[in-house]
Amino acid sequence: MQVQFNSDSSVMGTENVAERIEARIREKLERFSERLTRIEVHVRDENGSKGGADDKSCVIEARPRGGQPMNVTERAASVDDAARKAVNTLAKRLRRHFGKETSQIHEQRPEKAI
């Protein structure tokens, strides 16, 4: 699973932030790593140097092997909090997605005889 990190120029300490967020993503999505080809992370400060509540956003896009990409967007007061919320939401969506995928593999119930 490849992790690609993107940020705008207003996110301070980009390298350190990227390392922390990538580590959190790898830890949280480890069980899906064989089923995902790439994770793209986009973090940004919505209003730049101006302050504001929940002005940092994190978008995480997961690309399942052979499937359609799925993404989540979360906002928070800090980039780390936005990323934490986004990766938690994505993990829940991936559990549902892959859970449905495996449940469709099982044999269908036989027709009931009348």
Secondary structure, 3 states (H helix, E strand, C coil): CEEEEEECCCCCCHHHHHHHHHHHHHHHCHHHHHHEEEEEEEEEECCCCCCCCCCEEEEEEEEECCCCCEEEEEEECCHHHHHHHHHHHHHHHHHHHHHHHHHCCCCCCCCCCC
